[in-house]
C-alpha cells in the first residue's frame, strides 16, 4: 500500500513540474515531501586540503568489502596495532582486576598435567616392569612390551593428572625403575 501511494505521489509531482512553470523562490505544493530545487542537485563532498588524501579516499571508496577488510588487517599488521577488548565491567571493578592479575602473575603456576617417562630400570626387575607395561597398555603383546622396555627412555603415559602420574611413578619405582615426571 505504501509503495503504491509513494509511486502515485511521485507521478503526480512529475506531472505538476512538467505542466506548470514555477518561480525559483516558491516551494513545491504538489508533493509535501519534495526537496527544494536548489538542493535537488547533489552537492559534491568537501574537497580535502591535501590532494594526496583525496586520492587515497577515492581509492578506498572504490574497494569492495572484502578488499576493505583485507586493507584493515594489512594496516593493523604493518602499523603494529593490537586489537583491544572494550571493557564491559564497571570502572571500579576494572581498576581492582589488574592489581589481582599482577599478584597472580608473580607466583609460578603449579603444573597439573604430567608426562610419565621411563628412564632406566634394574636388570633384575626387567620381567616385572615388562608385565606392568603390558598391563598398563592393553593393546601391547608381551613381545611389544619387551621391545618397549628395552628401548629406553620411553614415554609411558602423557597428559596425566598429578595424582595419577604420582601413583604410576610410585608403582614403577617400587618395581626398581627410574621414572621421571615431565
ChimeraX attribute file (.defattr): number of C-alpha atoms within 10 A of each C-alpha:
attribute: neighborCount
match mode: 1-to-1
recipient: residues
	/A:1	5
	/A:2	7
	/A:3	8
	/A:4	9
	/A:5	10
	/A:6	11
	/A:7	11
	/A:8	12
	/A:9	17
	/A:10	15
	/A:11	12
	/A:12	14
	/A:13	17
	/A:14	13
	/A:15	12
	/A:16	16
	/A:17	12
	/A:18	10
	/A:19	8
	/A:20	8
	/A:21	8
	/A:22	12
	/A:23	7
	/A:24	10
	/A:25	9
	/A:26	9
	/A:27	14
	/A:28	17
	/A:29	10
	/A:30	15
	/A:31	15
	/A:32	10
	/A:33	9
	/A:34	14
	/A:35	11
	/A:36	13
	/A:37	12
	/A:38	9
	/A:39	8
	/A:40	9
	/A:41	8
	/A:42	7
	/A:43	7
	/A:44	6
	/A:45	6
	/A:46	7
	/A:47	9
	/A:48	11
	/A:49	8
	/A:50	8
	/A:51	10
	/A:52	10
	/A:53	12
	/A:54	14
	/A:55	12
	/A:56	11
	/A:57	12
	/A:58	11
	/A:59	10
	/A:60	13
	/A:61	11
	/A:62	11
	/A:63	12
	/A:64	10
	/A:65	10
	/A:66	9
	/A:67	12
	/A:68	14
	/A:69	12
	/A:70	12
	/A:71	14
	/A:72	12
	/A:73	13
	/A:74	12
	/A:75	12
	/A:76	13
	/A:77	11
	/A:78	9
	/A:79	9
	/A:80	9
	/A:81	10
	/A:82	8
	/A:83	7
	/A:84	6
	/A:85	6
	/A:86	6
	/A:87	8
	/A:88	7
	/A:89	9
	/A:90	8
	/A:91	9
	/A:92	8
	/A:93	9
	/A:94	12
	/A:95	11
	/A:96	10
	/A:97	10
	/A:98	11
	/A:99	10
	/A:100	10
	/A:101	10
	/A:102	10
	/A:103	9
	/A:104	11
	/A:105	9
	/A:106	8
	/A:107	8
	/A:108	7
	/A:109	8
	/A:110	6
	/A:111	9
	/A:112	11
	/A:113	15
	/A:114	19
	/A:115	17
	/A:116	21
	/A:117	20
	/A:118	22
	/A:119	16
	/A:120	18
	/A:121	19
	/A:122	11
	/A:123	10
	/A:124	10
	/A:125	14
	/A:126	18
	/A:127	13
	/A:128	14
	/A:129	23
	/A:130	20
	/A:131	13
	/A:132	15
	/A:133	20
	/A:134	20
	/A:135	14
	/A:136	14
	/A:137	12
	/A:138	9
	/A:139	10
	/A:140	14
	/A:141	12
	/A:142	14
	/A:143	11
	/A:144	14
	/A:145	21
	/A:146	18
	/A:147	12
	/A:148	18
	/A:149	22
	/A:150	14
	/A:151	11
	/A:152	13
	/A:153	15
	/A:154	15
	/A:155	16
	/A:156	17
	/A:157	16
	/A:158	14
	/A:159	13
	/A:160	16
	/A:161	13
	/A:162	15
	/A:163	12
	/A:164	14
	/A:165	23
	/A:166	15
	/A:167	11
	/A:168	19
	/A:169	20
	/A:170	15
	/A:171	15
	/A:172	19
	/A:173	16
	/A:174	11
	/A:175	18
	/A:176	18
	/A:177	21
	/A:178	17
	/A:179	22
	/A:180	18
	/A:181	18
	/A:182	13
